[in-house]
Each structure stands twice: as structure tokens, then as C-alpha cells.
Amino acid sequence: MSKLTDVPKRILIGRALRSDRLGETLLPKRIALPVFASDPLSSVAYAPGEVLLVLSVAGVSAYHFSPWIALAVVVLMFTVVASYRQNVHAYPSGGGDYEVATTNLGPKAGLTVASALLVDYVLTVAVSIASGIENLGSAIPFVVQHKVLCAVAVIVLLTLMNLRGVKESGKLFAIPTYVFVGGVFILILWGAFRGLALGDTMRAPTADYQIKAEHQGLAGFALIFLLLRAFSSGCAALTGVEAISNGVPAFRKPKSKNAATTLAMMGLLAVTMFCGIIALALVTKVRMAENPAADLLHNGQPLGAGYVQDPVISQVAAAVFGEGSFLFVVLAAATALVLFLAANTAYNGFPLLGSILAQDRYLPRQLHTRGDRLAFSNGIVLLAGAAMLLTVVYGADSTRLIQLYIVGVFVSFTLSQIGMVRHWNRHLAVEKDPASRSRMIRSRAINAFGAFFTGLVLVVVLVTKFTHGAWVALLGMVIFYATMTAIRKHYDRVAEEIAAPEGPSDDMVRPSRVHSVVLISKIHRPTLRALAYAKLMRSDTLEALTVNVDPAETKALREEWEVRGIDVPLKVLDSPYREVTRPVIEYVKSLRKESPRDAVSVIIPEYVVGHWYEHLLHNQSALRLKGRLLFTPGVMVTSIPYQLASSEAAKLRARKRQEWNAPGAVRRGPAERPKAAPAGKD
Amino acid sequence: MSKLTDVPKRILIGRALRSDRLGETLLPKRIALPVFASDPLSSVAYAPGEVLLVLSVAGVSAYHFSPWIALAVVVLMFTVVASYRQNVHAYPSGGGDYEVATTNLGPKAGLTVASALLVDYVLTVAVSIASGIENLGSAIPFVVQHKVLCAVAVIVLLTLMNLRGVKESGKLFAIPTYVFVGGVFILILWGAFRGLALGDTMRAPTADYQIKAEHQGLAGFALIFLLLRAFSSGCAALTGVEAISNGVPAFRKPKSKNAATTLAMMGLLAVTMFCGIIALALVTKVRMAENPAADLLHNGQPLGAGYVQDPVISQVAAAVFGEGSFLFVVLAAATALVLFLAANTAYNGFPLLGSILAQDRYLPRQLHTRGDRLAFSNGIVLLAGAAMLLTVVYGADSTRLIQLYIVGVFVSFTLSQIGMVRHWNRHLAVEKDPASRSRMIRSRAINAFGAFFTGLVLVVVLVTKFTHGAWVALLGMVIFYATMTAIRKHYDRVAEEIAAPEGPSDDMVRPSRVHSVVLISKIHRPTLRALAYAKLMRSDTLEALTVNVDPAETKALREEWEVRGIDVPLKVLDSPYREVTRPVIEYVKSLRKESPRDAVSVIIPEYVVGHWYEHLLHNQSALRLKGRLLFTPGVMVTSIPYQLASSEAAKLRARKRQEWNAPGAVRRGPAERPKAAPAGKD
């Protein structure tokens, strides 16, 4: 097999599969769109409904403001898309908002963005799954009757999938996303055709209901506040837009251009769907309320606690396609599926961002290396745990969860756009070429407007939603920020402590001699191997050490030592309490005390077994001893493993683990090529 | 400080404190009695009641059989005590029933005894605490109303105490045990005085109730069966008698004689209390039923589900002292306390037996070394978990739990006594001295009678209780037996696999050269130290190895390497997927492939920190790499620790852990003096 004969080559280029994988991984636009856009596109499943919900506070008459709010959302969407097209060109490395903010506004701004994004990932999971369950529930009543249970079950399922490392594939995203987009477009077109060409009167299931306005005849400041709140809720449609700017490396070349085009396509699709659904909702007289049990009336009577308010998209589909019809069911299923995919997005983005933060030492270092299953697992479990907590606390109610959602998004939008303005300022200061300058000035204008607009929306969101739940999101951000600051401080403190002294390394006090000690319990293959290896190391002195836990066994050991004529002196430590660790530690300390400039090398034969329960039966004393020896200065601890037959099982498992796919591999693109330091011997 | 200057001496004799501790640990008889007898003495708190309960099945008229049953229990108690006095003399090492059965009947019999004892320890906890709660409940109704909760709380408390290693002290046992014994004797004497001298009519709280016999007018075989069942229940009074035979080493000299005397005292106290309570119960007309809600009638009406049946000892105390009187409350409290101490006995005995079983490789080896906190903790948690499960399943009902209890005790009694008969046979085969021979023949007769009687009781218990719950205990024994057999098989298989080949050790293929590799991530004190130590080891070749995870960092490392003029070649491994483990493993494998007879020494600098959460931030890659390297043949793995300032905290904790007292230390006595192999250099 070439795999086995070609080891040096494999070391140089990693795995034989690497280059194949590389081609497989790069995304054409038609696949990149669903991979990155399932999150923003899926939000049109709930954003229009949220607008109507808020407006209903002022009664059904306020619904006529909804086109204006839709318009504001459209303008905002175009602004954000245009802004991020600049980001994509300026930062093709995929660092996204965190990189932009850190580079241009400093580490604190960057960390703020990172905290906001981490909170957002949690909420993406919670909101998308809650909404997915509600959409599924419009077709399958059981699901909505056991909302929390079903939502938690979906979270658990997604978590297990991601923990197991199910390979992400572009197609997995493409099919449901395109079915969803296609379904919504058919819905809009068929609705328009029926309404305009056939002149049908389409009526939503709730068309006959009346809305009891909580505040009748709102006007002036109160009305404006309500409209702003409705607008804030509509902004939920913008969540996830920034995802593409994190994924530039995954695109085919020209990466930035393709990413920018995909961004534009995504924006266009999103606003069309958003506006279409709002329009159909108005035409079919969808009636929604924040508190439907009390505020929706049928023949003057409140509908009561048993009433389940279906999502706007499903009500519109019921009106256009007919409730329970084939297309209605297909659209409901596709909507739910695309929302679950959107949730899955967070499972991929969370460890990706974690890896970048780890590189900057805000999170444990091991998150930085790819394919670290343990680290990814911890991140995934943390994400799932937080999302599940929110789901349970908020009863899997998407409307209540959305109140928390938008703050984080707009924090990162705003800081990123401010950062981009700085970015262009910096470049303009040195750029001489007039053509480049004018392009930069144009980009700066776009980003400046983007910063202004998103900043304004952030203020609006904060003001209108703080008491509705945005404070929870802010609290989450503060916790992430504080934790990451603490981790960074720890790393900095350690780095200072271990910094090498100036000058050549000979400055270090180098021990003059090394005294090796091989721990022996019995004479068998592992200990004989350890003795053989220890002799190879040619330390200054070498002795075998045993602890007299059982006098009879010790006596037998001495005798066999003699019989075999082993040419290493055997030292026996007494242990009146049948302990192993303490006598060895004290002996090592005494050696160090005798000659403080010497080092002591403790050599421990170890069994290697294949199952954790076998491991419990071996090496426990060795493990404890090793743990304690590490705290003893001037010591090195050597394990000499002896592979028992059963260890083959573990090797097989390790090989399987190697083939594990880290979540988010598709959207992350291939690893960067090393820019320096070609491999090979110096 | 002499502590620091006297290191070699401390190594020889362990700790400076050792000899002091030794004196402190040996028990005089007056302390040994409560330490070992709290379990058997406390069982008189429930055993008499159990006899009455069973008899009540045949109606109150059957109560007149109870003196005969008490007599049978007394005879059995004397038989068992007499038998164990032989054990104590013949096996002064404290191995107990397990040792006796293994030595004389073979390992299978020994393992059966061990399984029975392990099950018994679990049941001692469950039964004693359930009964303690019931006794406490007779004074404090709240406790008995929340029986399961309180029982579980006591188990948790005992578990935490034992996990923390609260130092066992003889006095802790002495006071409640003597208060309890004293209280019961005052009860009996005062009752006798009131009844005989004053002619008072003492009436238990239940004296007016009638018992509805489940089987009226039982006769013939059915009656005999019921009497045997009542006798079986009464045998609960014998549980724990064997404890002294495990604890001979803890006695002052002459150990065996003192232990035998203590055993006799214990037997005498137990039977006196048992008979006294039965007698008082008959005089005061205590009425108890297995199912009191339905079978106890007051004025012809069943008492109903709300009725709580108080233990016999508390009913008698209420009759003699008056309900709620000072002595009544003191006796209830002392009874509960002594029962909780009896439960604590199991927490001490379980790890002690575990340590002996570990020596014979039926349990993980590390249980054998004393003071191994982790191993003890696992044992304690296992014990507590099993006891808690039983408590919850059986609703903390001592009567239902006792059905499970007695099987294990009599399995070990019987096998131990049969073993003793074999023991004497073996000795008689070689003994010539007529005086010794006649003593041995006498002992053999006692043990033979003991074996016969306890074996008979075992059969009776099995027949009368199997369906009542004894099958659960048997199932538990089977599980323990199977697990221990599997562990032993594993150890035997491994021992065979690793057995050293015959002849001198040079038979082993010894690697010819050693190639050392120091893993480097950055240049700092830990890596410089590792390099210095690695140079000391004088391996055949030495190189530094780094994985190119981040090209910029790698470049900086190479430059600093040059600047510092480090005279070890630096090799850079490429890692396209930013992994650390795989490139290193493959490189090591390639080295081995180039020269298969050489060994590879991988040297890993490691940070040592003081808190687990700090540990999460460091060494994770090193840990994973070490784990994988152990599976690679021909490799030795050396950790060179660098102690960060925060590691001081861990050192302090380690020192505290050293002062931890293993549960059961008092009853175990001081560690044996080594019989051979005095310490010191060869």
C-alpha cells in the first residue's frame, strides 16, 4: 500500500487525502448561497409575523403601517448588504466582524463583537428551533402541543449529530433551502396570480378574528415608539447576514467577488420574500396578536388559552394553497427544515469563532487547533446547554426569544461598520492612486452610512426591547466578555512568568548530572523493557527502585533480581502504611537535597490497555505518582509504555476518531497554506 | 526543624508520627467492644420485633412461642460466638471469614464468602439506617413521616463524613454504645422491678389492639414453617458478630485472647438484651403485625394506612418509662445513634475487605495500598449508592430490608466454620503433642457444631425468606462474584502476557540506539529547561521538534533559535490542518520505520498549575499527544514539568490530602511490620 510506504511524503503534506478534500471543500456560489444563507433566509419565516404582532398592540388599523416598516427593513437590508460587500473585499481571510473590529478599533471592541456573536449563536439555535417547531406544528398539531419537549428534542438531536461529526455537505443545505425559497416564491406568485388575475378572495384562517387593541388610538410619541418596536422586530430578518463575511475562504476563486455576489443575491431573495409575505398577510387579512388568547376575539369572545397562533407564513400558505393541501404541507416542512439548518449554522459558527478567539488567547489554546474533538465537543455542549436553558425558560416561544435576539447582531454590525470606516481612513492616508482613492472613498461612504444606520437601529432595539428581554442578551455578553478577559489575563500572566531570559540559553542554570530511577514492582516484560531503555539513556547514575508494600513479594523480587543477574542496583523503600506515592516522592526529594544541582529522572513502566475499564485496573498508582512528581522541582518523568494485546482495540478507535469531521468544515474552507517555513529538516 | 533534616530516617520509618500513632491505634477491650459490637448489639433494636411480627401472622396466641424462639437464637448466638473464638485464635491476622474460607476451602469458597460479606455491608447500611430512623421517629414523628428522605439524608451524611476521612475514634463509638447498652439494661431491670416488686401493670401503647390473624389456627407443617421464619428473623440479632474476627490486629496484646474475651462479652450482652426485650414485650402486651394497617384492630376496626408501627424497643420503653419521658427519649436517641454507628461500621469494613480482595487481585490493585483516597472513595460511593437504592426501593422499611439481610451473614458463617473444621483436620494430621491435640479436637467439635447449626439456619433462611427478598441478596452476591472473577481473569491474562521470559534479562531485544526529540512550541523557560535536561540524558541523537500550526509563529521561533544559538537542530513539521498530534505521531513512526531497532524518546515540556480550571488552559495538546504516543511501540515519553507560581496552591492541597484518614483505620489496627526485606540500599 502506498499509504504505508510513503510516510515521509505524508508527513510533509499531511494526509494523502488532503488535496482531494481541498477541491471538494471549495464552494461554488450555487452551494455557498444555501450554506451561508439558510440563517438569514429562514428568518423571513418569523420576521414578518413579529412586525404584525407588535402593530396589533394598537389594533388592526395599525397594520396599514406594515408596508412602511417593511420598506425600512428593506432599506436596512440593502445598507447592511452593501456594507458587508465592502468587508468581504477588504478582509478576505474570513475573520469577519471580530477581525474587523479588533484590527481597527482595538481588542476591547473586538472582544465586545465576539461576545455579541457568541450570544447570538446561542439565540440562533433557540429562536430557529422554536420557530421551526411552530411551523412544523401548523401541519402537525402534536408538535405544537408539546412545544418545549419537541424543541429540546431537536436541540439534542442536532447536538448529537454535531458531536458525532456528521460530515456537513453543501447538498444537505442546498435542497431544503432551495425548496423553501422556491416554495415561498410560488406562494407569492400564485397568491398574486389568484388575487390579481383571478380576482379570488383569499382569506387567512384568522381573517374573521378581531383584534382587541391594548392601546386604542395610539398617537404621537407612543405611536412612534410602537412603530420603532415593530421595526426592531422586523430587523430579525437581518440576523445571519454577516455569516458570509466569515466564510470567504470557503468560496471558489475569485473568492471575494463570489462572496460579494452571493451576499447580494441573498439580500435580494430575503427582501423579496419578506415583502411578499407581508403583502400576502395584509391581503389575506392575517390577524395576529402578542397575547392571542386574550386579544384575539371571535364574535366578540376572546379565543382563550387553548388557541395556538400559527406563524404568518403558514397562515398565508393556508389562504393561498388551502390548509392541509400538498403545497401547504411541503412548505411547512421545508420551512421547519430550513430553520433547523439555520440552527445548525450556529453549531458550525460557534467553534469557528472559538478557534479564532483561542488564537488570540481569549479561549483555551487547544480550541485553535482544528479537529480537536474534545475542544469542539465542549463548545458544542456549552452552546446546546445555553440554548436549551433559554428554550425551557421561554417555553420555546419564538416571539419571546426574538426580544433577546437582535441586540447582539446589531452590536456586531455597528462595531464592524465603524471599524471599516477606520479601515478606509487608514488606507486613504497612504493611498496615492486616484482611482483606488475614489473607490475607497465610495466604500467608506457606504460603511459610514451602514455604521450610522445600524447604530441607530441598535439604539432603537435597546430602547424598545431592553425590558422585553434584551437585558438577558446583554448579561450574556457581559459574562462572555468577563470570562474571556480573565482567560487572556491568565495566559498573559503565565507568558510573563515563563518568558525566557534575554541572551543565549546558557544563562539558564543547567543541572550538572542526572540520576535515573526506574520504578519496579515485579519483574515482567514491561519492567525489563523499561530497564533496557533506561540503560540506553546513559544517565550519570541508574538504579531500580521498589516500594516494599508486601514483604513476601519484595523478597521474591530481590531473589529473582539476583537470579537474573540484572546489572542495575535495586533499592527497596520501606512503606509501613502500604503506600506507594509518598515513599517515592520523599526519596526523590532526598536525592535532590543531597545534590541540589542534579536532576532526577523517574522512569515508570506503564501498561497500555484498550478499554477505559481495563485502565481502571492498571496504572492507577503510576498515574497518581506521576501527578505528584510533576509538582516536585528538578524532576523529569518518563513513561515507558508496554502495549498489551487489548490496546489494539484502542488503536482502532483512535483511527476512527481521526476521520472525524469538525463541525463547520465546509463553511470554513480549506486550511490556509503556510505562508512561510516550508517543512523539512533544517 | 528535625522534620526537614531527618529525611533519610523518615524514608526508613515512613513518617515521624508513625510510632505515636501506633500506640494510639491499639484498642483496649473497653473500647474494642463498642467499636466492633455496635453492629451486633444494635441489632437487638429490631430483631425481637421481627420475631413478633412474623408470629402475628398466626394471631396473638402464637406470641407464646416467642420465648422458645428467643431460646433458639440464644443457643445459636452462643454457638457462633464459641465458633468465632476458635477463629480468632487460629487466624490472628484479621483476614476473617474470607481468609479462613480461602485457605481451607479454596478460592471459590473464599470468593463466595467475600461476595456475601460485600452484600452484607450494603444491607447493614440500609437496615441499620432504616431502623435508626424508625427509632428516632418514635420520639420525633416528623422523621418517620419522611422516612425515605431522612434515611437517604443520613446515608448522604455518613458518606460525606467518610469521604472526607473524619478520623474514627474509639470514644466516638464508646459513648453512644454504652449509653444504649446501659439504657436497655436499666429498661429491663426497672421493668422487672416494677413488674415483680411493685406489681405494676405496664401496658405498651399497642396493648389494647387486637391482631387479625392472617392464618387462624395454623398447625402442623405450616406452623413449623412460620416458627422457622420467625426464628430466621430473630437471627438478625447475629449480624455483625464476625466483625471482631476481622479486627484482631487492632487489639492490645495478647491480641487473640483479648479478642476472644471481647467476643464473649458481646455475645452475653446481646443475648441478655434480646431476651429481656422479648420478655418485656410479652409482659407489656406489645402488639405488632407485618401489615399493621390492615391486621391491627382497635375495637374491631383496622387502624388504617395512617398508623405508624413503632419499634418494639420503643413500645417497651414507653410502657416501662412512660411515653415521652426523659429516659424514653434518651433511649430512643441512643438507639438511633448506635444504629447509625452500626451503619458506619460498613463504611469501614467495605474498603478493608476490598483491600484484602485487591491483594488477591479480585479487585483493582490500587485498593490494596492504604490511604489511597481515590480508591476508598470509589468503594464508599459504591456502597452508599447501593444502600440508597435499596432504601428507596424498599421505602426505608426495616422489616422488608431484613428479609434480604440474613442470607449473606449465614453464607459466610457456614463456609467459615466448615473451613475451620478443615483447618483443624489439617493440623491434627501433623500435630503430635497430646495436649495440643485434645485442644484441637475440642475446637474442631465446636466449629463442626457451628458449621452444622449455621448451615441449618442458612437452609431455613433460604427456604423461609427466598421469595420474601432473599433472592435479591443472592442476586447481589452473584453479581459481585462474577465481577470479581472477571477482574481476576483479566489480571491473570495480563500477567501471562507480560511474564518475563526465562533466563537472564538479556533475552529481551534491547534497542541499540535512542533518538531523542524535544517538543517545542515557543522559546520560554519551560522549553529551555526541557532542552537542558534533554542534553543531560546523552541520547544518541537529539533534535528539537515543532509543528507549524501558525507560519508566523514558526518563523519567529526559527529566528529566535538562531539568535540564541541553541545548539540543537530544530525540525519543523508541517501541519496543513493545524493539528499537533498527528504530525508528531507520524514523524515518530517514520523514525521507527527508518531504524526499527532504535527507541524514540519524546520529551514534552509541561506547565504545572494549581487549579483544575487552569489546567484546562494548558497542556491539553501535550496530554492528548502523550495519550497517543503511549500506543506507539518503541517510544518513551518524558514530561519535564515547569512549576508555575500557582502550583503552590496544589502543593498545599496535596499536603492536606496526605493527612487524610482512611475509614476503618481504627478497627484495622496498625500496619503489619515488614516480615522481611529491611529497607536500605542493596
Interface residues (C-beta under 8 A of the other chain):
Chain A: V7 P8 R10 I11 L12 I13 G14 R15 R18 Q359 P364 R365 Q366 H368 T369 R370 G371 D372 L374 A375 I487 H490 Y491 V494 A495 E497 I498 A499 A500 P501 G503 P504 S505 M508 R510 P511 R513 V514 I523 H524 R525 P526 T527 L528 R529 L531 A532 Y533 K535 L536 M537 R538 S539 N548 V549 D550 P551 A552 T554 K555 R558 R564 G565 I566 P569 L570 K571 V572 L573 D574 S575 P576 Y577 R578 E579 V580 R582 P583 E586 Y587 K589 S590 K593 A599 S601 I603 E606 Y607 V608 E614 L616 L617 H618 Q620 S621 R624 K626 R628 L629 L630 F631 T632 P633 V635 M636 V637 T638 S639 I640 P641 Y642 Q643 L644 A645 S647 A650 K651 A654 Q658 A671 R673 P674 K675 A676 A677 P678 A679 G680 K681 D682
Chain B: V7 P8 R10 I11 L12 I13 G14 R15 R18 Q359 P364 R365 Q366 H368 T369 R370 G371 D372 L374 A375 I487 H490 Y491 V494 A495 E497 I498 A499 A500 P501 G503 P504 S505 M508 R510 P511 R513 V514 I523 H524 R525 P526 T527 L528 R529 L531 A532 Y533 K535 L536 M537 R538 S539 N548 V549 D550 P551 A552 T554 K555 R558 R564 G565 I566 P569 L570 K571 V572 L573 D574 S575 P576 Y577 R578 E579 V580 R582 P583 E586 Y587 K589 S590 K593 A599 S601 I603 E606 Y607 V608 E614 L616 L617 H618 Q620 S621 R624 K626 R628 L629 L630 F631 T632 P633 V635 M636 V637 T638 S639 I640 P641 Y642 Q643 L644 A645 S647 A650 K651 A654 Q658 A671 R673 P674 K675 A676 A677 P678 A679 G680 K681 D682
